[in-house]
Amino acid sequence: MADVKGQNGKTIDCYCTDSTGGRQELGDMICLHVDGKMFMAQCQMSLNVPMWRKISDGCLSSALPGSGEPSLDPGAVDS
């Protein structure tokens, strides 16, 4: 899907790289840290060049708020 054919018919891989040099395919979204700011970005094509495009401020996270410890007062829990 992310491959482009050159003039000689050879396939040219189009992809972005993350901050560690890892390959990210077109359409992939990651959290970027630039100049002390964090934002979600998507790997997209612009003028035949893969680039990161800012999608939203802040970053998505799967972390839950709090310490992760169980509640000390489970009063609302029905056993």
C-alpha angles and dihedrals in degrees: 000000000000095000123110127196117232125215091270091052094253117139115247116202113227115201143129127239127226126223091278094050094257119149117255118188124228109279094028115132125210139166111257127200111206126164092344093309128112124210142154114255134184127213106242140158121253120179089342092307124110111234142161114258120197110242102175143347116263126017134272115245136187092205117117119227117253133036097300091242118131118260116270091214110048091172094135093052114104111215 
